[in-house]
Amino acid sequence: MPVKGGDDSAAAGDATLLAKTAHGDSASFRILVERHIGNVTAIARGMLRDPAEAQDIAQEAFLRLWRHAGELELGSGGVKPWL
């Protein structure tokens, strides 16, 4: 579900979703994953040149996001730079 208003709005939305994720809200986490999985996988694929390995790396990145959601301090870019 895209957030209207550009990167600033998306970053603010990410912060809200991350806060909810930190409290165990799996629906908020799902939205974060849907919002960012394409970029994370594409970056990993470009670095690794292996689609299967890229998917594994992306999965690991989101698993770490889930586990550490309460510890992250997001900058103006939202969760995207952290991922």
C-alpha positions, 0 to 999 in steps of 0.5 A: 500500500503506497503512501502518498506524498513522496519520500518524506511521507513514506519515511514518516509512515515507515516510522509509524509502522516500525513502532507498531512492529516493535510491539508485535504488530505483524500487519504493520510489519507485512506492510513494511515488507511489501513496501521495501522487498522489491528494492532490497531484493534488487540491490542484493541481486545486483551485488550477488548476481544470484536470484536465490541468494538475493532472496535469502539475503532479503529475507534475512534483512527483514528478519533482523528488522522484525527482531530489532524494530524496537532498537532502531532509530530512523533518520529522515530516510525512514527504514529504507537506508537501514535495510 
